[in-house]
Amino acid sequence: MCKDDRPALRCPSCHASLVLAATGGSAPPGLTLPDPPSPPPVHEVLAQYAGRVVDPATARSGAAQARAGLAAARSAEAERRARQAEARRAAPDVRGVPHRAA
């Protein structure tokens, strides 16, 4: 004899209530599981860009902005490292409690 004291079984991914159904036929009425979400096909996503013409001035401007952003990020990282190294040099070298001679 099997006792199942759980009120309902649930799907771990979509949390839908699961019902035991007999095989060999269609799903019982009222049991419709949602289709898993899927991204749209690539050709549908890229179709909106198919007829566009690239403006060279806009492309150069965008590339310049990207380069400027990368250069700013590099310099900010270099400054952060320099401040960190300076703080390490300024702080006393503490490696532990010094041994006291008796």
C-alpha positions as CSV (number, residue, x, y, z in Angstrom):
1,M,0.0,0.0,0.0
2,C,1.4,3.4,-1.0
3,K,0.5,6.5,0.8
4,D,1.2,9.8,-1.0
5,D,0.5,12.6,1.4
6,R,1.7,15.3,-1.1
7,P,-1.3,17.3,-2.3
8,A,-0.2,17.6,-6.0
9,L,2.9,16.9,-8.1
10,R,4.4,19.9,-9.8
11,C,6.7,20.3,-12.8
12,P,10.1,21.6,-11.5
13,S,10.6,24.0,-14.5
14,C,7.1,25.5,-15.1
15,H,5.4,24.6,-11.8
16,A,2.4,23.2,-13.6
17,S,0.3,20.7,-11.8
18,L,1.0,17.2,-13.0
19,V,-1.7,14.6,-13.4
20,L,-1.3,10.9,-14.1
21,A,-3.0,10.1,-17.4
22,A,-3.4,6.8,-19.3
23,T,-1.2,6.4,-22.3
24,G,-2.5,5.5,-25.7
25,G,-4.6,8.4,-26.7
26,S,-4.9,12.1,-26.5
27,A,-4.3,14.0,-23.3
28,P,-7.2,14.1,-20.8
29,P,-9.5,17.1,-21.1
30,G,-8.2,20.1,-19.1
31,L,-4.5,19.0,-19.3
32,T,-2.7,21.3,-21.5
33,L,0.9,22.0,-20.8
34,P,2.4,25.3,-22.0
35,D,4.9,25.2,-24.9
36,P,8.4,26.1,-23.7
37,P,9.4,29.6,-24.8
38,S,11.8,29.7,-27.7
39,P,13.6,32.7,-29.4
40,P,12.4,33.8,-32.8
41,P,14.3,32.4,-35.8
42,V,17.4,34.3,-36.8
43,H,16.2,35.2,-40.3
44,E,13.1,36.9,-38.7
45,V,15.3,39.0,-36.4
46,L,17.8,40.0,-39.1
47,A,15.1,40.7,-41.7
48,Q,14.5,44.2,-40.4
49,Y,18.2,45.0,-41.1
50,A,18.3,43.5,-44.6
51,G,17.6,46.6,-46.7
52,R,19.6,49.1,-44.6
53,V,22.5,51.1,-46.0
54,V,25.5,51.8,-43.8
55,D,26.3,55.5,-43.4
56,P,30.1,55.9,-43.3
57,A,30.0,59.1,-41.2
58,T,27.8,57.4,-38.6
59,A,29.9,54.3,-38.6
60,R,33.1,56.3,-38.1
61,S,31.5,58.3,-35.3
62,G,30.2,55.2,-33.5
63,A,33.6,53.5,-33.8
64,A,35.3,56.6,-32.4
65,Q,32.9,56.6,-29.5
66,A,33.6,53.0,-28.8
67,R,37.4,53.5,-28.9
68,A,37.1,56.5,-26.6
69,G,35.0,54.5,-24.1
70,L,37.5,51.6,-24.2
71,A,40.4,54.0,-23.7
72,A,38.6,55.7,-20.7
73,A,38.0,52.3,-19.1
74,R,41.7,51.3,-19.6
75,S,42.9,54.5,-18.0
76,A,40.5,54.2,-15.1
77,E,41.7,50.7,-14.5
78,A,45.3,51.8,-14.6
79,E,44.6,54.6,-12.1
80,R,42.9,52.1,-9.8
81,R,45.8,49.7,-9.9
82,A,48.3,52.6,-9.3
83,R,46.3,53.8,-6.3
84,Q,46.1,50.2,-5.0
85,A,49.8,49.7,-5.4
86,E,50.5,53.1,-3.6
87,A,48.3,52.1,-0.8
88,R,50.1,48.8,-0.4
89,R,53.5,50.6,-0.3
90,A,52.2,53.2,2.2
91,A,50.8,50.7,4.6
92,P,53.1,48.9,7.0
93,D,53.9,45.3,6.1
94,V,51.8,43.4,8.5
95,R,52.3,39.7,8.2
96,G,51.2,38.6,11.6
97,V,51.8,39.2,15.3
98,P,55.6,39.6,16.0
99,H,57.1,37.1,18.3
100,R,57.9,38.5,21.7
101,A,61.1,37.5,23.3
102,A,60.7,36.4,26.9
